[in-house]
Amino acid sequence: MLEELEGLATRNTHGQRRTNAYFEIIREESEGSQRLEGRLKLAIKEFINRLRSKSSAFLAEFLDLIQDSMLIAEPGIGEERKRRISCGRLYRELGEMIERCELKEGSKYALGPLSSTTDQT
């Protein structure tokens, strides 16, 4: 599985130089100006979605945390800027996930299949 992820990281969909990265650099033109933006590669998003579809609620939540809060190409511009999760917030989020694993119903959350009724934020 790691070999597949490494292969996806080197795939390039926009004719740019091949890199061993999870992001691709996109040149955007708007109102006569250009800017470069880093975006998570579509192949990486698809890989995460495939993992999520076969995972427990815990793993799905963990993958969401990685994709939505950690795999962010900084810097952004102005109000559009989305920042990576801070170490303190990541520590708290992971702690809460561990607590849910330790609850009476935690084994279903940690190991059970993801159900359609599972709340995914």
N, C-alpha and C positions, 0 to 999 in steps of 0.2 A: 504494500500500500504506500509506503514512503517513496519507493521508486516511482510509482505512478505520480505522486504529488510533485516530485522533483522534475519529472518530465513535463508536467503541466506548467511548472514555473518557468521553463525555458521556451515554451510555445509562444509564438508571437502572432497576433491576429491583425495587426495594423501595419505590417511592412516595416516596422521599426527594427532596430538592431536587437538580436537575440540576447537576453540576459537571464541570469539565474535569479529571477525576482518574482514576487507575487503581484507586482504592479506593472503597468505599462504607462508610458508617458504619452499623453495625447496633446497635440497642438490644437488649440481652439482659437478661431478668429471671430471677433465680435466688434462691430462698429469700427472697423479699420485698425484694430489693435490685435495683437496676438498674446496668448499666454499659454504656458505649459501646465498641465494638470496630471497628477498621478492618480490612476484608477486601479482598483483591484481587477485582475484579469478575470474575464468571464469564465475561463476554464477552471479557475480556482473556486469561484462562486458555485459552479456546477458540481465540482468535487465535494464541496462542503454540503451542498444540498443532497447529494447522493448519500453521504455519511449520515446526515440528519434523518433521512427517510428510513434508515435501518437502525436507529438508535433508541436508547432509553430517553425519558424526559430529561434526566440529568445531562446526558451527553448532548442532546439537542440544545439545551440551555447553554451549555459550555461552548458549543460551536457558534451559537448566536452571539455570545459574549466576544469570542475571538473575531468573528466576521464584522460585527457592528461596532465594537469598541477598541479592538486592538489592531486590526489590519486596516489602518487609516493612513493614507499617504499625506503627511504634513509637509509643508504648510498649505493652508487654504487661504482664501482671500476674503477679508471683511467679515460680514455676518455669515457668509456661507461656510466659514471655516469650521470644520468639525475636528475636535481634538481627540487624541487617543485618551483612553482611560488612564487616570492617575494610578500610581502604585497603591495608594491608600484605599481608593475606591475599589480597585481590583481585589485587594485583600478582603475587604468587606463583602463584596459580591461572592467570592469563592467561599468565604466563611458561612454565608447564608445558604449556599448550595450544599455545603457539607452538613450543616444543621438539618436540612431537609432530608438528607440521606440517613441521618441518625434517628429520625422520628420513627414511630411504630410502623407507619406505612412507607418508610424510606426505601426499603428494598425494592418496592414497585417503582419508585421514582428513579432509583439508581440503576436498577438492572432490568426492569420490565420494558416491554415494547412500548413505543410511543403511541398513545391512543389519540384519536381525533378530538377527544374532550380535554386533552391536556392543554392547559393555558400556556401559550407561548407568546411572550411579550417581546 
